[in-house]
């Protein structure tokens, strides 16, 4: 029986250190079994306890309340610092593992009672050791198991190699036992810990060629039960099956999903990759029929991020279905836990404006799904279902200004799974290309199961195609499959009797060879949108946005999206007006909504030029996205920014020095003052450029007057041109009026290696100006013309 499964959680900002040095006892407030902690060094002090909660994310009091908590309320947890993992106690309380500070030199484990009282906090630390508590799990017996890494002056020290340790701590806070697991040089590559009916089991990577996976079982008293190594990949999660066996999941090779199924004796039942494309797996849960739910990230969106992803495997390890649950934002799967109905996946969502939230995706073995978003700016990774339809979500909140970390817990409603809105777009037909991203219908019997095979390029008598999906009745009994999780290539279906199905115009015939039944899955890809300009001043009569699109194929129907800086979509009527530069009355027919967001379809032709009418847009900063309409769920959209200015309200940029003298081996700086920002600043971009010789390196950096949650800068240099930019859409504090906003640094360079006989000028001009400035309400200012700075090169003395 599965008790608790935890993939290893590593929090990069927390540097934690270890062995036990103290136990802090806290007065008891009833409802919690067991006595106070003992065995620590130093005097006992009260860590404090407070009750209460606040809706809407306000921080109040401390501890955890297990009775009648309102949905979506958040609290701090005192005495623990940032929480990296959590596990339920036998009496309804919690064990919390964390770190005491922003860059803490200690780690802590706390015991929280069911009434919200922090019972005790055991502190780890030592002047000559470092440690990271990676996971805490619990079973039926009181107490918890801890997975930690200890070393000398730091992990990877030549003097003291880091050591992986497994410990058991009692309900009273005493250290029952500790076992060294060995050298932990490669511990960051994915240890996984879980409790079983008999004790605790650990799976970790073994450095070998080929790479191995070592699975070690311990009894509750710390006695070694078994220790075996198997061929495999990097484990990230494991679980106990109903038959007493184990399943380990993770990655093999680069991002291939992988699982290892063992029987109760530890012998291999199946050791195989999961053929669903590039995946990073963080969790697993057994299903009632002996199959598995696996969850993690689908790397469908390239370097910009992935989508939450869940797949169902049958008892033979064959994929029954594989689905992504994505948006246009970057999402990163953190952890997953088993629930009574299936599996709950926890992901972090980041937007270009710098906002962060936590997304909960609850999926059942039948493919039902429910999602909830928690608008927390911290790191929430450790969920514990409460049994009343809600869950506690633990993590940390960071105060960067004061460089402190506090433990945080949000109580939210458990997402309720329901039949997904899973539209089936078309019917498979031979001799026709279908695009990866659609949900395709089969014309066969909904009561039958069909096998989908990936076809090799050539066939011989010994070739056997690769089975990648088993397709049966889905929503409303329709036999269909999602192609977004399949690589491009040739495929064919085989029926229950072993015959291959050649499908033509929605009807099928039986053939002998898979090559005769082949159909192709391909993609529509849009790589780049290149507007002639990104700022349109409609008050000055500007109306049209003209842009070039790089795509393959050249002719396709593309999906257009427009998102405001606050994350909202434009209205459908506004989208229709944007699509109609020629007053096309049929533009409304090309507008549709997905998850309450408006999209429009545009036709790309050989020229790949796109013209939009932006005069109907309200003033604002927009992200324009474009992707193939048939592959919108399977490819990363091309993006560009659009700033619409509807009134003349100038701000300007003034350099402190319009002439800069610099030696050929030195550098020089000048401050840049923003003038006229009377309504505040929430976002801006500054650009600088030089053309022609001599070559100069340019750098831009925001000044101290701005407090930004996130920002980015770039620079490029060539023999004929240099550029620099700095921008942020996450400015949290800025003065009104005029203030120094940035610094420009200029330094000569020999880039381009001008020939000695060339007459290189001794001066150069740089253009520097504002690209856009957005006020506190999200409305852009109009900007003045760019400024020119002259740079004079001086010879060395």
C-alpha positions, 0 to 999 in steps of 0.5 A: 500500500502506498503511504507517501511518495516524494521526489527529491526537492532541492531549493537552490537559494537554501544552503543548509548544514547538518548534524543534530545540535539542538532540540527546541521544546515548545509548550503543548496545547493539547490534541497532540500525542507524545511528550516534549523533545529531549536530548538536545544541547543548550536550554529549551526556549519557546519557538512560539505558536499563533493561530489564525489565518487570512484570506487572500494571501495575507500573512498572519500568525503561525502554525497549521490549522486542521479544522474549518480552514477557509479555501485559499488562505495562507499563513506563515509557519514560525521557527522553520524558515523556508520549507523544502518538504512536508509529510503528514504525521499519524495524528493529523499533524505535520513534519516540516523540513526546511532552512532557517535563513536566506543562505542558512548554515543550518537546516531544521525539522519541525513537528507541527501538531494537528491544532497548529502548535509547533511542538518542537524544532530540531536544528541541524548544523555544525561549523565544519559541515554543510547539509541539505535536507532533501526529503521527509516521508512518514509511514504508519508508525510515529516519526519520520524518515529524513534524506539529507546530504552532509559533507565537509566545508561544502558539497564536493569538497576534496577533503570530505566527499559529500555523504548521503544519509538516511535518518529516522526521527521519532514523534518526540524529536529524538534521533532514532537512528542514522545510516550512511548511504555512501558517497553522494557526489552525484546526489543532485541527479535524483534520489527518491524516497518513499515509505512502504508497509515494511519501512522505507525505500531509497532509489538513487543513481549509481555512477557506472557505465552504463548508468545504474539505479540502486534500490535500497530497502530499510526496515523501520528500525534501520536494518538493511532489508535489501540492496540491489542495482539495476540498469536504468536512468536517473530516478526522480520518484518511486512508489509501492505497488499493491502486490508489494513490488516497487516502481521507480520513474525518472529519466534515461538518456537526456529527457526520455521518460523511464520506469523500472517495475520490480516484483516483491522479491526485487526482480525486474518485471519491466525496465523500459523508456516511456515513448512520449517524447522529451519528458521530465518526470517528477511523480508516479501513482499506481492505478487499480488495474496494476498500471501507472499514472506518471506526471511531470513536464512536457518539453513542448515549448523549447527553451521557453518552458514546458507544459504540465503533463500526465500519462496513463500506462497499463500493466504492460507499460504501454501508454494508454493516453498522454496529455499536456495541460499547458498555457502560453506561459512557462510552467515547470513541474515541481512535485506530485503526490498520489490522491484518492482519485489519482495524482496531483501535479504541482507546477510553477508558472512564470510570465514575461512580466515577472509574476509567478504562481503555483498551478495544481493539476489533478488527474484521474486514471480515466483522464479526468482533470481539474486545475487550480492556480494559487497566486503566490510569489513564493516557492510552493512545492509540497502538497498534503491532502487534508481529506476534507476536499482541501489540501495544504501546500507548503513552501517558502516566501522570500523577502529579498530586501531583508534577505530572509526566508519564511515558511509558508502554507496555503490551504486551497480547495483540491481541484475536482477532476471532471471530463476534459474539454477534449475536442476531436478535430478530424478523422485519420486518413491515409495519404494525407498529412496530419499535424502534431497537436490535434486530437484525431478520431478513429473510424473504428468500434469504440468498444475495441482497443487499437495499437498505434505503432511508430514506423521505421524508415525501411521494412524487412521481414525482421522489422517490428515497429515500435508500439507507442500508444494503445487507443480505446474509447475516450470522452463520449466513447470516441476512440481518439488520441492526442498527437501533441505528445507524439513525435513527428513521423510515420504511424500505423494502426493495428486492430485487435486481430493483428491486422493493419488498418489502412484508413481512407476518407474515414473508412478502413480496410485491412492490409498485411504490411504496416507500410501500406497503412502508414499516415504522417504526423507533422508540425506547423512551426512559426519561429519568428515575428518581425514587426517593422516597429513595436510601438504604434502611436495611434494618436498620431494617426498610426493604425497598421502593424506590419510584420514578417513571419518566418514559418514552415510551411509558408502557407498555413492558418495561424493562431493569433493571440494578444495578451495585456501586461496584466495577463488578460486577453483582449475581448473577442470584438476587439480581436475581430477589429484587429484582424480587419485592416480592410474592414472585413465584415467576416473577421468575427467569424475568424475569432474564437475562445479557448479557456476564456481567451480570445484568439483569431485566425490569420492566413499566411501565404508565400510572402509570409507578411501579416498586417494588423489594424491596432487602432481599436486596441486600448492603450497598453503593452501587449504580447503578440503570439503566433503559432500554427492553428493545428499545432497550437498545443504542441509547439512554442508560439513565436512572440513579439511585443506591441506597445499601443500609445493613444495619447501624447504624454511625452517622457524623455531620456537625458544623458548627464554628459553628451560628450564622453572622453575615453582612453583606448584601453579604458571605459567611461560612464554617464547617467541617464535621467528619465524626465516626465514620468509623473504617473509612475513607472511599471515597465520600460526599455532603453536601447543604445546603438552605434554604427561604423568605426571605431568599434565600441562596446556598449552596456546598459544597467538600471540605476538604484532608484528602480526596484525590479522583481525581474529584468533582463539586458542584452548587448551585441557587438560587430565591426559595423554596429554595437547595441545594448538594451535593458528592460523590465516589465516588473518594476515594483518601485520607482520615483515619480517625475525625474530621476536617474534611471540607468547608466550607460558604459562605453569602452573601446574594443579592437573587435573587427581588427581594422587594418593598420593602414586604415584611417580610423576616426577618433570619435563616434556617436551613440544613439540612446533612447527610450523604446517604451515606458509604461505607467503604474496603471499599465498605460504607455507614455509617448516617448521623445526622440532619442539622444546622441552621445559623442565619444572621443577616443584619447591616446594613452599618455 
